[in-house]
C-alpha cells in the first residue's frame, strides 16, 4: 500500500464566492472527517495534489496529512481520499473529501480491478470481452489495502467466466460482494449467434399458442344468424 505525505492548511473561508476565488488562485478546498471528530475544513495547493496524482495511485493510497495553521503545524493524521469532485466545465479538481482512519481498525474501501493477459475466447470471430465489475469493495486493515486487484483472464472462453469467488484478494482482505457476481465474461454479437444456429446449433424452442376451439353450439348458430341478416336485403320493394 502506497503512503503519501501531504500538507494542508486550515480554512476559515466560507461562501461560494470566496471558494470560487480560491479555485481560481490554484487552491483546492477540502474537508477531513471521521474517527468521531468534528469535520475540519482545510485547503491545499492544486499543484501539490496534481503531483500526487501523477506519481501515485492516489485513489487507494494512505495519506499522512500534516495540518498547518498560520504557518505552524497543528497536528497530523492518517487518512484516505474518499471522494474527488471535478468542475463540470474545466474538469479541474473542485473539492476533496478525506476520511480520518486508524491503522488498527478495519475499513471498507473500493479498489480497481485490473485485467491481466488475453482471453483465449477472443480468437473466436465476433467475440467481445465484457468487463462488468471495475471496482471491488473490500474490507481490511489499512496496511493490507492493495493498490489494485489483478485478474488473470487468459482462460476466459465461451463457457468460462470469472466471478468474485474465483479471485484471490490477498491475506487479511475480504469482501461482502456477491460471490456469484460476474467480473469478466465473453459475449458474441447477434449475427454470430445466428450464424452458429444456421450451421446446425439447436434452435431455441418457440412457444406455440393454439387457437381455442369454438363452442359447437355457437358455431352451428352462426350460419343461421347470417341467413337472417341477409333476408331483409332479399325482400322485394313494397311500392312495386
TORDOMAR-827388 format. One record per residue: z negated, x negated, y of N, C-alpha, C in turn; residue number from 1. Coordinates in pm, whole numbers. Atoms other than C-alpha are relative to their C-alpha. Example, Ala and Ser with C-alpha at 12.3 -4.5 7.8 and 13.67 -1.06 7.14 Angstrom:
{rec {0,-89,-119},{-780,-1230,-450},{0,-90,120},1};
{rec {6,82,-119},{-714,-1367,-106},{-73,77,109},2};
END
This chain:
{rec {0,-83,-119},{0,0,0},{0,-87,125},1};
{rec {-8,75,-125},{103,-133,339},{-114,36,94},2};
{rec {106,-23,-98},{-166,-174,603},{48,-55,134},3};
{rec {-59,30,-130},{-70,-176,970},{-108,-2,107},4};
{rec {90,7,-115},{-265,-288,1274},{66,71,117},5};
{rec {-55,-77,-112},{-219,-51,1568},{-106,14,109},6};
{rec {90,-12,-115},{-372,-46,1916},{37,123,83},7};
{rec {-22,-119,-82},{-414,276,2114},{-100,1,115},8};
{rec {89,-17,-115},{-574,376,2447},{-46,144,3},9};
{rec {48,-137,-17},{-792,680,2507},{82,67,110},10};
{rec {-84,-73,-95},{-611,952,2701},{-79,116,59},11};
{rec {64,-111,-69},{-751,1187,2961},{104,91,66},12};
{rec {-107,-78,-62},{-414,1314,3088},{21,130,-76},13};
{rec {-21,-131,60},{-363,1685,3027},{111,72,75},14};
{rec {-105,-78,-63},{-92,1936,3102},{139,-49,-40},15};
{rec {-135,35,45},{276,1946,3003},{72,-91,98},16};
{rec {-67,83,-100},{391,1792,3332},{-44,-146,-9},17};
{rec {52,136,10},{166,1488,3301},{45,-68,-128},18};
{rec {-43,56,129},{256,1440,2934},{149,-36,5},19};
{rec {-143,29,-13},{629,1458,3018},{23,-129,77},20};
{rec {-13,125,-77},{584,1181,3276},{-38,-120,-87},21};
{rec {38,108,92},{407,970,3011},{117,-38,-89},22};
{rec {-112,27,90},{702,1006,2777},{114,-69,72},23};
{rec {-107,64,-76},{949,913,3048},{-31,-147,27},24};
{rec {43,138,-24},{747,597,3104},{-21,-80,-129},25};
{rec {9,74,127},{762,497,2736},{-135,6,-66},26};
{rec {133,-16,62},{418,625,2635},{2,123,-91},27};
{rec {4,-110,98},{364,842,2324},{-140,59,-4},28};
{rec {132,-63,18},{77,1093,2328},{-31,19,-148},29};
{rec {40,-13,140},{-122,1116,2004},{-140,59,-9},30};
{rec {135,-51,23},{-433,1267,1851},{-50,-57,-133},31};
{rec {65,47,123},{-678,1137,1588},{-107,102,-37},32};
{rec {97,-100,45},{-877,1387,1380},{-43,-33,-143},33};
{rec {45,19,138},{-1068,1406,1053},{-135,-64,-13},34};
{rec {130,57,33},{-1384,1281,883},{-114,68,77},35};
{rec {104,-76,-67},{-1583,1553,1058},{-18,-33,147},36};
{rec {11,38,-141},{-1523,1402,1403},{83,93,89},37};
{rec {-75,-78,-97},{-1403,1583,1713},{134,-68,26},38};
{rec {-130,62,-27},{-1028,1527,1769},{-1,-81,129},39};
{rec {-4,89,-115},{-966,1239,2007},{145,-20,44},40};
{rec {-135,18,-53},{-659,1227,2232},{17,-146,44},41};
{rec {-28,140,-31},{-503,882,2264},{148,-13,39},42};
{rec {-139,28,-32},{-176,720,2368},{33,-142,-42},43};
{rec {-43,134,37},{30,418,2265},{142,-23,52},44};
{rec {-132,36,-51},{340,232,2380},{108,35,-103},45};
{rec {-110,-37,89},{665,365,2236},{60,-122,-69},46};
{rec {-59,122,57},{793,10,2182},{-85,-53,-116},47};
{rec {88,45,109},{487,-70,1967},{21,82,-126},48};
{rec {-21,-85,116},{544,229,1741},{140,-21,-59},49};
{rec {-135,29,49},{918,157,1717},{0,-125,-87},50};
{rec {10,124,77},{831,-191,1594},{-62,27,-138},51};
{rec {64,-35,127},{605,-44,1326},{99,69,-93},52};
{rec {-96,-75,81},{878,193,1207},{107,-93,-57},53};
{rec {-104,92,46},{1134,-89,1185},{-51,-94,-110},54};
{rec {51,103,89},{907,-326,994},{-75,52,-122},55};
{rec {83,-53,108},{710,-93,766},{49,137,-43},56};
{rec {-20,-137,46},{735,220,557},{-115,82,55},57};
{rec {111,-53,-77},{524,395,815},{-52,133,-52},58};
{rec {41,-134,39},{511,739,650},{-120,2,-93},59};
{rec {112,1,96},{263,639,376},{-88,-123,15},60};
{rec {80,121,-23},{104,328,526},{-140,37,49},61};
{rec {135,-15,-54},{-263,287,614},{-7,-73,134},62};
{rec {10,58,-134},{-328,226,983},{-143,-40,30},63};
{rec {129,44,-54},{-616,18,1111},{12,9,151},64};
{rec {-18,-34,-141},{-644,169,1456},{-115,-54,83},65};
{rec {98,49,-96},{-824,-11,1738},{13,82,128},66};
{rec {-1,-90,-116},{-918,227,2018},{-60,-71,120},67};
{rec {44,63,-125},{-943,85,2371},{-16,104,109},68};
{rec {16,-84,-118},{-1062,242,2694},{-27,-91,120},69};
{rec {14,85,-118},{-1015,74,3029},{7,-147,-33},70};
{rec {-15,140,37},{-915,-249,2858},{-109,-52,-92},71};
{rec {108,42,88},{-1230,-260,2644},{7,74,-133},72};
{rec {-5,-60,133},{-1240,-200,2271},{-123,88,-21},73};
{rec {108,-94,23},{-1447,109,2189},{-43,5,-148},74};
{rec {29,-4,143},{-1421,131,1811},{131,-15,-76},75};
{rec {-120,5,84},{-1181,101,1519},{-21,90,-120},76};
{rec {6,-94,111},{-1097,330,1230},{123,-15,-88},77};
{rec {-112,1,94},{-871,375,930},{62,139,0},78};
{rec {-67,-130,-12},{-609,648,947},{135,1,-72},79};
{rec {-135,-22,51},{-291,792,801},{80,76,105},80};
{rec {-88,-74,-90},{6,916,1001},{39,130,-71},81};
{rec {-22,-128,67},{17,1287,913},{120,76,55},82};
{rec {-112,-77,-55},{285,1419,1148},{64,-76,117},83};
{rec {-76,60,-110},{558,1289,1379},{90,107,58},84};
{rec {-84,-99,-67},{716,1525,1631},{104,-71,86},85};
{rec {-111,63,-72},{1053,1448,1789},{51,94,109},86};
{rec {-63,-77,-106},{1217,1559,2112},{132,55,-52},87};
{rec {-123,-57,57},{1498,1802,2015},{127,-46,69},88};
{rec {-118,44,-75},{1732,1661,2282},{25,-149,-17},89};
{rec {-17,146,5},{1672,1285,2289},{-27,-59,-138},90};
{rec {38,45,134},{1537,1257,1929},{-100,-115,5},91};
{rec {105,101,-11},{1268,1021,2059},{-132,61,-48},92};
{rec {131,-48,46},{912,1044,1924},{-72,66,117},93};
{rec {66,-76,-106},{728,1310,2125},{-152,7,-18},94};
{rec {145,-10,24},{384,1319,1957},{-31,-50,-140},95};
{rec {44,51,130},{189,1160,1671},{-137,59,-35},96};
{rec {129,-47,50},{-94,1301,1458},{-51,-101,-104},97};
{rec {64,92,95},{-327,1052,1285},{-122,68,-60},98};
{rec {116,-55,67},{-587,1156,1027},{-95,-112,-40},99};
{rec {103,99,32},{-905,950,1010},{-42,19,-145},100};
{rec {34,-8,142},{-983,869,646},{-109,-100,-35},101};
{rec {96,94,56},{-1246,695,436},{64,-67,-121},102};
{rec {-65,74,107},{-1131,426,194},{-58,32,-138},103};
{rec {61,-31,130},{-1368,553,-79},{4,149,-32},104};
{rec {-17,-142,28},{-1259,920,-70},{147,29,-30},105};
{rec {-137,-36,34},{-951,1065,-240},{61,89,108},106};
{rec {-72,-81,-97},{-688,1219,-16},{128,53,-65},107};
{rec {-128,-54,44},{-374,1428,-62},{107,-44,100},108};
{rec {-105,51,-88},{-51,1280,74},{135,12,-71},109};
{rec {-135,-7,55},{324,1318,26},{67,-137,10},110};
{rec {-72,127,0},{525,1010,-74},{144,25,-45},111};
{rec {-140,-21,36},{904,977,-105},{31,-34,-144},112};
{rec {-49,26,136},{1079,991,-442},{133,-76,12},113};
{rec {-118,86,-10},{1337,711,-479},{68,-8,-137},114};
{rec {-77,4,125},{1611,730,-744},{54,-139,-25},115};
{rec {-47,133,39},{1700,412,-932},{104,12,-112},116};
{rec {-103,2,103},{2016,346,-1134},{108,104,25},117};
{rec {-111,-95,-6},{2326,558,-1201},{-4,87,-124},118};
{rec {8,-93,113},{2317,869,-1419},{125,-11,-88},119};
{rec {-112,11,94},{2533,839,-1733},{89,124,6},120};
{rec {-76,-125,-6},{2640,1202,-1687},{100,6,113},121};
{rec {-94,-1,-113},{2820,1120,-1362},{139,-48,-41},122};
{rec {-132,42,48},{3104,975,-1572},{86,120,-39},123};
{rec {-72,-120,38},{3199,1331,-1664},{62,64,124},124};
{rec {-74,-56,-113},{3459,1495,-1443},{-68,126,53},125};
{rec {58,-117,-64},{3321,1746,-1195},{-150,1,7},126};
{rec {146,3,1},{2959,1638,-1237},{-56,-48,134},127};
{rec {70,37,-122},{2717,1605,-945},{-148,-13,-29},128};
{rec {144,19,19},{2362,1474,-933},{-73,75,111},129};
{rec {77,-78,-97},{2120,1712,-765},{-144,-51,5},130};
{rec {135,54,-23},{1801,1558,-619},{-84,112,61},131};
{rec {68,-122,-44},{1568,1858,-595},{-134,-27,69},132};
{rec {130,31,-63},{1228,1702,-512},{10,-139,61},133};
{rec {-14,127,-71},{1248,1430,-249},{-134,-58,44},134};
{rec {135,46,-30},{875,1408,-177},{-96,59,-103},135};
{rec {98,-46,99},{588,1432,-423},{-139,-8,62},136};
{rec {137,-1,-52},{239,1534,-317},{-95,-54,-105},137};
{rec {90,65,96},{-16,1308,-483},{-143,1,53},138};
{rec {141,9,-35},{-394,1272,-484},{-53,-131,-55},139};
{rec {54,129,44},{-565,932,-496},{-84,-61,112},140};
{rec {69,76,-102},{-781,683,-311},{104,-65,92},141};
{rec {-97,61,-91},{-612,536,-1},{58,-133,-50},142};
{rec {-48,130,46},{-588,192,-165},{105,12,-110},143};
{rec {-95,-20,110},{-381,342,-451},{127,73,42},144};
{rec {-118,-73,-45},{-121,518,-236},{124,-87,-18},145};
{rec {-124,78,15},{225,399,-346},{90,21,122},146};
{rec {-94,-15,-111},{487,333,-79},{104,105,-34},147};
{rec {-93,-101,49},{724,547,-288},{-14,9,-152},148};
{rec {1,-18,145},{772,673,-644},{141,-22,-52},149};
{rec {-131,31,57},{1060,519,-839},{28,89,-122},150};
{rec {-42,-84,113},{1251,745,-1081},{130,-57,-56},151};
{rec {-118,53,68},{1495,592,-1331},{87,116,-47},152};
{rec {-87,-115,31},{1794,830,-1359},{115,-38,-94},153};
{rec {-114,47,80},{2019,626,-1591},{30,89,-120},154};
{rec {-21,-82,120},{1969,867,-1885},{28,148,31},155};
{rec {-26,-139,-37},{2033,1186,-1689},{142,39,-43},156};
{rec {-129,-43,54},{2313,1378,-1865},{5,153,5},157};
{rec {-22,-145,-4},{2440,1732,-1923},{-126,78,-34},158};
{rec {120,-73,42},{2125,1845,-2103},{-126,-85,14},159};
{rec {116,88,-22},{1888,1572,-1984},{-34,-2,148},160};
{rec {49,-1,-138},{1694,1634,-1661},{-132,-76,7},161};
{rec {129,66,-20},{1386,1465,-1514},{-93,96,72},162};
{rec {99,-91,-56},{1075,1672,-1445},{-121,-80,48},163};
{rec {121,65,-52},{745,1595,-1276},{-79,-64,-113},164};
{rec {78,52,112},{581,1545,-1615},{58,-129,-58},165};
{rec {-67,116,60},{832,1269,-1702},{-22,-130,77},166};
{rec {9,120,-82},{746,1025,-1423},{-140,-62,-6},167};
{rec {126,74,-1},{477,759,-1406},{-47,-15,145},168};
{rec {52,1,-137},{255,787,-1097},{-81,-125,31},169};
{rec {81,119,-25},{51,471,-1141},{-148,27,-23},170};
{rec {143,-10,29},{-315,402,-1200},{-75,69,113},171};
{rec {83,-68,-98},{-556,635,-1026},{73,101,86},172};
{rec {-79,-94,-79},{-280,864,-898},{32,122,-85},173};
{rec {-34,-124,71},{-231,1229,-997},{65,98,100},174};
{rec {-62,-101,-85},{-51,1536,-868},{-34,138,-51},175};
{rec {23,-139,37},{-111,1911,-866},{130,78,-8},176};
{rec {-129,-68,6},{259,1990,-862},{30,47,-142},177};
{rec {-36,-56,130},{405,2198,-1145},{67,-107,-86},178};
{rec {-58,105,85},{475,1955,-1434},{141,33,-47},179};
{rec {-133,-39,43},{786,2156,-1524},{102,1,114},180};
{rec {-92,2,-114},{936,2127,-1175},{104,-111,-19},181};
{rec {-110,95,21},{1276,1954,-1187},{17,-90,122},182};
{rec {-22,97,-107},{1319,1637,-984},{148,-31,14},183};
{rec {-142,35,0},{1675,1544,-1083},{69,72,-115},184};
{rec {-78,-65,104},{1943,1734,-1275},{148,-20,29},185};
{rec {-145,12,-11},{2317,1717,-1340},{60,140,8},186};
{rec {-65,-131,-15},{2531,2009,-1222},{151,-21,-1},187};
{rec {-145,4,5},{2900,2094,-1261},{58,109,89},188};
{rec {-67,-100,-82},{3146,2278,-1039},{46,115,-89},189};
{rec {-44,-116,77},{3256,2628,-1146},{134,-24,-67},190};
{rec {-132,28,56},{3610,2502,-1203},{-13,-76,-132},191};
{rec {17,78,122},{3487,2251,-1461},{-60,85,-111},192};
{rec {60,-88,99},{3277,2514,-1635},{105,91,-61},193};
{rec {-107,-87,49},{3579,2746,-1660},{95,-76,-91},194};
{rec {-89,82,81},{3792,2462,-1797},{-61,-25,-138},195};
{rec {68,23,127},{3533,2390,-2065},{6,124,-88},196};
{rec {-7,-125,75},{3534,2757,-2167},{140,20,-58},197};
{rec {-138,-16,45},{3915,2755,-2192},{32,-91,-117},198};
{rec {-24,96,108},{3900,2458,-2429},{-71,35,-129},199};
{rec {62,-43,125},{3701,2652,-2685},{-150,18,8},200};
{rec {144,-22,-13},{3349,2670,-2548},{-27,149,-10},201};
{rec {29,-144,14},{3181,3003,-2627},{-7,68,136},202};
{rec {-1,-75,-126},{3245,3257,-2353},{-128,80,13},203};
{rec {123,-79,-18},{2948,3440,-2201},{19,143,-48},204};
{rec {-6,-136,48},{2870,3775,-2358},{-5,96,116},205};
{rec {-4,-100,-107},{2957,4071,-2137},{-62,129,-51},206};
{rec {62,-127,37},{2759,4390,-2141},{103,111,13},207};
{rec {-99,-108,1},{2982,4686,-2233},{-74,132,13},208};
{rec {63,-129,-23},{2882,5024,-2094},{96,110,-45},209};
{rec {-84,-107,50},{3027,5316,-2293},{-23,129,78},210};
{rec {11,-126,-72},{3103,5645,-2124},{-78,101,-83},211};
{rec {84,-98,71},{2854,5914,-2217},{86,116,-50},212};
{rec {-82,-111,54},{3011,6177,-2449},{-28,128,77},213};
{rec {16,-127,-72},{3075,6509,-2280},{-59,107,-91},214};
{rec {55,-114,73},{2896,6824,-2385},{115,84,-56},215};
{rec {-111,-76,57},{3132,7007,-2629},{17,136,64},216};
{rec {-9,-132,-61},{3048,7342,-2473},{61,-8,138},217};
{rec {-54,17,-135},{3125,7215,-2125},{147,-35,-6},218};
{rec {-139,39,14},{3449,7059,-2249},{87,120,-33},219};
{rec {-76,-119,37},{3559,7388,-2403},{14,96,115},220};
{rec {-3,-93,-113},{3475,7581,-2088},{91,-47,110},221};
{rec {-79,55,-110},{3674,7353,-1864},{139,60,7},222};
{rec {-134,-59,-10},{4027,7483,-1959},{-4,143,46},223};
{rec {10,-140,-40},{3912,7844,-1922},{-21,12,148},224};
{rec {26,-4,-143},{3781,7776,-1577},{125,-34,77},225};
{rec {-125,38,-66},{4108,7611,-1489},{100,112,-2},226};
{rec {-94,-111,10},{4304,7908,-1611},{-33,108,100},227};
{rec {40,-101,-97},{4103,8149,-1396},{33,-43,141},228};
{rec {-29,50,-135},{4153,7929,-1094},{148,11,30},229};
{rec {-143,-5,-23},{4530,7936,-1147},{51,142,10},230};
{rec {-45,-138,2},{4552,8317,-1187},{36,55,136},231};
{rec {-36,-57,-131},{4543,8415,-814},{133,-52,52},232};
{rec {-126,57,-49},{4836,8183,-744},{119,68,-66},233};
{rec {-110,-64,73},{5048,8368,-1006},{15,146,33},234};
{rec {0,-144,-31},{4967,8722,-870},{113,32,98},235};
{rec {-111,-32,-91},{5275,8890,-711},{-50,53,133},236};
{rec {36,-41,-137},{5278,8970,-338},{-16,153,2},237};
{rec {27,-143,-1},{5121,9318,-286},{96,75,88},238};
{rec {-89,-68,-95},{5350,9400,10},{135,29,-62},239};
{rec {-125,-25,64},{5661,9359,-207},{-11,110,-102},240};
END
